Amino acid sequence: MGAFAAYVGAADGVVLAVMGDPIHYDPQVGAEKDIVGVFDSEFRRADSTQPGVAVVGPAVFVRLADLLPIDPARDDQLTAKGSTYRVREVQKGNQGGAVLHLQKVLEVLP
């Protein structure tokens, strides 16, 4: 691991310690796991197919090492801030983190 990666890892640790939320991760394959992530109910990202358009929706930043041996995947579920979400897209970074773009799972009433 290079110096830059070590600094990014240390910075991620500080951000998670200060701004992190408890996340209960429930993968399709493997055991459930409790981790800390930075949840944003209105995460904004540019839509690369339409200049000037932003997509807004829930997302969570996690350190991939915190999820090991789980490799986050589409349709995994997680609980954050009392609601359940399904992973719609995983965007892995080059320094050990990932942003999981989510879709809220609505409860069906009887």
N, C-alpha and C positions, 0 to 999 in steps of 0.2 A: 504494500500500500504506500503510495506516494504521500508527500507532505500535504499537498492540496486536499487529497481525499481524507486524510486524517483531520484536517481543519474543518472540512465540510461535515464530517461525522460528529466532531465535537460541537459544532454550531447546531446541527440537528438535535443533538442531545439536550442542549440548553433550551431550544425552542420547544421541544416536547415537554421538558420539565416545567416550563413557565406557562405555556399555552395549551398543553395537551389535555385531551379528554379520554376517559376510559372507553375502550372499544372492546366489544366481545365479538370475536371473529369466528364465523361458522363456515368452514370450507365445505365444498361438496365432497372432497376426498380428504380424509385425515381428521384429526381430533380438533375440537374447538380450542380457542386460545384467547386469553385476555391480554391486551396490549394497550399502549397509549398512542394516540394519533391526534393530529390537529384537524378537527372537523369544521367544515364551512358549509352552512346550509345554502349559501348563494355564491358558490365558486363561479368565477367568470373566466371564460377562455375564448379566444378568438376562433371564429369558424373559418378555417382555411379555404373553404370552398366558396365563401361569400365575403368579399372584402367589406369591412365596416360592420360586420355582424358578430355579435358575441353570444355564446351559449351560456346560460346561467342554470345552475343546478347544484345539488348537494355533492360534496366530495370530501375525501379525507386523505391527509398526508400521513404515510407510515414509513418506518424504516424496515426494509425487507429483512434485515437480520433479526428483528423482533418477532417476525412471523415464522422463522425457520422452525420446522422443516416445510412449512406451508409455502407454496408458490401461489400468490393470489391470482385468481382467475375469474373470468366472466361467470356470472350467476352464483358465485359465492354469496353468502349473506353476512351482515354484521349488524350489531346493535350499537347505536350511539345516541346519547341524549334522550333515551327512552323510546326511540323509534327504530324499526327494523328497515334495513336497506338491502337492495340487491346490487352487486357490483355489475356495472354495465360496461366499463372499460378500465383497463389497467395501463397507466402510463409510467413505465419504469424510467428513472433517471440513470445517469452514468456514475453516480456517487453513492449508490446504496439505498436510495429512497424511491418511493412511488406515490403517485396520486391516483387514488381509486375514485373514478366517477361513478356516482350512485343513482339509484332510482328507489324512491320510498315504496315500501311494500304496504299496501293498504289492507286493513283487516276487513274481511267479509262478514257482515252481520247475518245472523241466522234469520 
